[in-house]
Amino acid sequence: MPFGFLVIATGALMLVFGLQETSDSWVDALQLWWSHVCDRFAHIKRLVIYLDNGPNNSGSRTQFLKRMVQFADWSGLEVRLIYYPPYHSKYNPVERCWSALERKWNGLLLGCVSIVLACARRMTWKGKHPEIAQLPGDYPLGVKLSRKEMEPWEARLERSPTLPKYDITIKPQRQPAAVS
């Protein structure tokens, strides 16, 4: 399962591969990406993330939102989640990179991780090879928080009054830890 991180201003692309997509693997991939690029973007105080509102990263997915609050605290970044409405993810620029990856796969039987990673390393995006990384291990499926468990995390979310499901801001509560 690839997770794509595209810096729109520069065209820099990083693909992080995991065994499956969950809320936890999504945020772990984001954290891995930020660990790789934070030195280049030390001046950044706010990260705007465009999302497709999928089942594991939606604005109502409790585990995802909890982990995003934790990411904001860990990174020290203000995080703004902007969701494309249903059936509009095609307007998200990162979605265009998948066709370049599919051309490298070109009908190959993707039977092992090494083949997937080799194809990803050979692809180009805007004339450059993307950075490639891999998440270790498995992630449990279907992790959810009850309403009571979610209350302190939900209190940290600043939802847009006009688009509460599509525009969420999370401010960090402390300075970032040393990124390793």
C-alpha positions, 0 to 999 in steps of 0.5 A, a space after each residue: 500500500 503506497 502513501 504519497 507525499 507531494 510537496 506541491 511547491 517543489 514537486 518533491 515526491 516521497 512514497 512510503 509503502 506499508 502492508 496495509 492502509 490503516 489510520 495508524 499506518 497513514 500517520 506513521 507514514 506521515 511521521 516518517 516523511 516529516 522525519 526525512 524532510 524536516 531539515 529542508 523545511 525547518 522554516 515551516 510552522 504550518 503544514 497543509 495536507 490535502 486528503 481524499 476523505 478515505 475511510 482511514 483518514 476522514 475527518 470523522 475517523 477517530 483513530 486518525 484524528 487522535 493520531 494527527 493531534 499527536 503528530 502536531 504535538 510531536 512535530 510542533 507544526 500547526 496541521 490543517 487537514 483539507 478534504 476533497 469532497 466525495 468523488 473529487 480526489 482527482 483534483 488532488 495533485 498527488 493523485 497524478 503520481 499514481 499513473 507514473 507508478 502504474 506505468 513502472 508496474 506495467 502489468 508485472 505481478 506484484 508478488 513481493 515487496 522487493 518488486 514493488 519497491 524496485 518499480 517505485 525506485 525506477 519511476 520518475 515524477 517531474 523528472 526526478 526519482 521519488 524518495 522511497 521508504 517502507 513502514 515496518 510491521 503490521 497494523 491492526 484494522 478497525 481501531 476506533 475510539 469511543 465518544 468518551 475516549 475521543 472527547 479530549 482529542 476532539 477538543 483539540 480540533 478546530 473545525 471550520 464553521 462552514 465546512 466542519 468535515 472538510 477543513 480541520 486545524 490542529 495546533 500543537 501544544 508544545 515545541 517539537 521533539 528532536 526528530 530522529 
